[in-house]
């Protein structure tokens, strides 16, 4: 089974994910833009049992547009977010794709919150599902439980 290892910028906090992600998506919401420091954020999700986090982490919580609580795990030294969970996605952990520093990472299949997308951004791919809200961009049977993007 394939293992992918991601780290924070200083390398102190590490995440190891086993197998293929159940979902890779791009989010254009304003909070993801703030978290990533970019015009969008790309994240991959794995079942909880296939993710391990080692090192010192701090947590921060916020309530998402959906009303669900999001809890972020980040490095207390360099501030990089390495993993997060959202109540609306029970049973899975999201990892920012940038933590893997892998230009060959599988491409996203979903692009959500496109009503907040910068006009100069285009997410390409014939099989990418585009949506203005995460609740309308679901892949039947690919996630764990009934979950928004």
Buried (B, 14 or more C-beta within 10 A) or exposed (E): EEEBEBBBBEEBBBBBBBBEBBBBBBBBBEBBBEBBEEBBBBBBBBBEEBBBBEBEBEEEEEEBEBEBEBEBBBBEBEEBBBBBBBBBBBBBBBBBBBBBEEEEBEBBBBBBBBEBBEEEEEBEEEEBBBBBBBBEBBBEEEBBEEBBB
